[in-house]
C-alpha cells in the first residue's frame, strides 16, 4: 500500500465527472490550490474521479480507505449528504469543499448566495428591473445558492420574480447557449442577465452578437468566476471573483491539521468572501 511505502501523508481528492471536466476552471483551480499546500506540507494527492449522481464508490473504492489514504477532500458532493455521512461514520478524516454544511462535518465554501445578492444589487442600482439569470447545476449547493441569492435580492428591490427569466445552464456551454437563445427571444426581453459562471456569460454575449443585440448598450451581462477565458470576450466581462485556488489551498491545510491532531476545534467550517469585478459589460438603464 502507498502509505506503507513512505511516511508522507496521502490525501484523496474526489472530483465528479462531467462534460469538459479537464477544461473546467473550477476543477483546475481547486487542484492548483490543493497542490500548492500539498507540496509545502509534503502530502501526496491521489485524484479520484467519481460519477456525478452515483457515489457508491466513496464507500467501496479500494483507494478510498484508511489502508491507502490518510484523509479525503471532496471538491463537491452534489448535495449527497447521505452518502457523505456514511464516509464520516467510517472514521475517515474528510473535508468538503464548495458546500457549507449544517451537519457536524468539516467544510469550506464560498459565499455564493451573498455574491448573487451583490450582483443583483449592482444591476438594480444601474436601473435594471428586467433581470434574468442562467443558473448553474442545481444539484450543487453553489448552483442553488446563486439562484437563491438572485431571488432574495429581487424581492429586496421589490422586483417580481419572473419564472420566464430563470433558465438552467448547468455551468455548461451548450445548455447556456440554449438558455440565452430563449431569454433573448422573449417578447419582454430582459435588460440584464446574470449567468452563474463566466463560461455561460460568454455564451450569452455570443448569442447577443448573433442577434445584433449590443452589450452593454442593449443588454448588461454579469458572470461568475473571473475566468481568464473572459479576457477573450469582445467586451470586458463584469463578474464575481471567487477564491477557488485559496479554497483548495485551505482545504489541504485544514485537513492536514485535522489528521495530524493540530486542530482540535472541530468541525472546521470556513466561508470565504467574494469580490464583484466591474468591467465593461454592464451599463445604466434609465
Helices and strands as residue ranges (DSSP letters): H 2-5, E 9-16, G 21-23, H 25-41, E 43-50, H 57-60, E 71-74, H 81-89, E 94-97, E 107-110, H 112-125, E 131-135, H 141-156, G 163-165, E 166-168, H 173-183, E 192-195, H 198-210, E 220-222, G 228-232, E 239-242, H 244-259, E 269-272, E 274-277
